[in-house]
């Protein structure tokens, strides 16, 4: 049973039902906006941490450029 049916069964008028649905949609929009803001804040924190780490440790180009052999060749 959805919200509209529940209110109708309780004998609530149609205008009140529309207002309740309107309020419910606003609440869900606000929650979605809050979730987006939290995700953006978390992304910024992670990016700042990554940039700080890179600044402290520099670019490890030498480590990345080294040739690594997983299987040792038979000589």
N, C-alpha and C positions, 0 to 999 in steps of 0.2 A: 504494500500500500504506500503510495507516494504522499507527499505533503498535501497536495491539493485534495486528494480523496479523504485524507484524515481530517482536514479542516471542514470539508463538506459534510462528512458524517457527524461532526461535532455541532453542525448547525451554524457555522460561521458564514457571514454574508460574503458575497463575491468580491466586494471592494476590499474587504480585509484580507481575503485570500490573495488578491493581486498585490497588496502592499507587503504581505509576508513573503511572497515569492520575489518581489523586488528587493527586499532587505536581504534575503538569502543569496541572491545573485551578487549583490554588492559585497557581502561577506566573503564569498568565494573569490571574487575579483581582488579584494584586499589581501586575502591569503596568498593568492598567486603572485601578487606584487611583492609581498614580503618574502616569499620563497625566491623570487628572482633577485631581490636585493641581497639576500643572504648568500646566494650562489655567486653574485658579483663580488661581494666582499671576500668570500673564500678564495675566489680566483685571484683577486688582487694580492691577498696575503701570500698565496703560493708563488705567484710571479715575483713578488718582492723577495721572498726567501731564496728563490732560485737565482735571482740577479745578485743578491748579497753573497751567496755562496760562490757564484762565478767571479765576483769582484775580489773576494778574499783569496780564492785559490787560483785565479787566473785561468787562462785557457791551457789545458793540457794537450796541446797539439802534438807534442812529442810522444805522449802515450798513445794517442789516437793514430799517429802515423807509423808506429812500429808494426812490423809484419809479425803476426802471431801464427804459429803453426800448431794446429791441434793434433795432427797425426805426424809422428816423427818419421821422416823418410828412412828407408833401409839403405845403408851404404855398404 
